[in-house]
Amino acid sequence: MARGLIDPGTLKRIDAHFVALVAGEAATSEHMVIMKDVEYVSGDATAASPLHEVNKLLSFEDDPLLWSFATDARLLECVRDLVGPELKTLSTNVFNKPPGVDSRHPLHQDLRYFAIRPADGIVATWTAIDPCTRENGCLSVIPGSHRGELAEHGDPDWERINFGFFAAKGVDIEARVHVEMEPGDTLFFHPLLLHGSGRNRSRGFRRSISVHYASIDCQRPQEMEGQRKKTRRIEARVKRIPSN
Ligand SMILES: O=C(O)CCC(=O)C(=O)O
């Protein structure tokens, strides 16, 4: 964890732009997706505002302001220390956990979503925009799980689950540790680390911005060719990040 890595001014610009994108006051880029929470999609809840409906915004590679976050020198310096100098992005997300909905994210390993290897060449960054606490659904992780194997994933035993969210099977949930963070704190983690997040029981939003990077040397193994479809969207927008 790098405490206070990103300054308040940068976070404020990102947050204001996210809010403007959701409100339709800023133009969304071609590949960007704004995903609504399952409670609103299913009609089980009525949103207090358009912002309350949104679960996440993904694929912001073509949005200049959000992309400038992915290429921020402070992030890249840490990422390069972990996976090497030449990078590509794998996925980009702004997570919006509104008050008043379940919005739990089951414990999972991000490698489940990626069809490139080796896993040690991939790293997640997750930066708190708001204070992230147990009350508002901070990340929780299973320490040391990144030294294990990729677990089988499936649907959790929940009434509803957001699109594309999978739960790792056979996890000892009691071993999880809650990672409380202040705005600007950034967690860097391995794609095999089991992690997820809880409900937002507070009255405010819990937002964060996350980019997954991989070393340019990471490639799709031949035996994963059958998985092409799952990762096509992400890989179609892989960008090379020039060295400073
Ligand atoms: O932000 C969250 O609530 C969970 C994010 C997450 O699990 C992920 O980045 O894979």
The ligand as an SDF file (V2000), in Angstrom:
LIG
                    3D

 10  9  0  0  0  0  0  0  0  0999 V2000
  -14.1100   -1.8380   -5.6260 O   0  0  0  0  0  0  0  0  0  0  0  0
  -14.6340   -2.8820   -5.2270 C   0  0  0  0  0  0  0  0  0  0  0  0
  -15.5850   -2.8720   -4.4990 O   0  0  0  0  0  0  0  0  0  0  0  0
  -14.0850   -4.2070   -5.6270 C   0  0  0  0  0  0  0  0  0  0  0  0
  -13.0990   -4.1000   -6.7070 C   0  0  0  0  0  0  0  0  0  0  0  0
  -12.5210   -5.4030   -7.0960 C   0  0  0  0  0  0  0  0  0  0  0  0
  -12.8270   -6.3980   -6.5590 O   0  0  0  0  0  0  0  0  0  0  0  0
  -11.5670   -5.4730   -8.1470 C   0  0  0  0  0  0  0  0  0  0  0  0
  -10.9350   -4.4600   -8.4560 O   0  0  0  0  0  0  0  0  0  0  0  0
  -11.3530   -6.5670   -8.6930 O   0  0  0  0  0  0  0  0  0  0  0  0
  1  2  2  0
  2  3  1  0
  2  4  1  0
  4  5  1  0
  5  6  1  0
  6  7  2  0
  6  8  1  0
  8  9  2  0
  8 10  1  0
M  END
$$$$
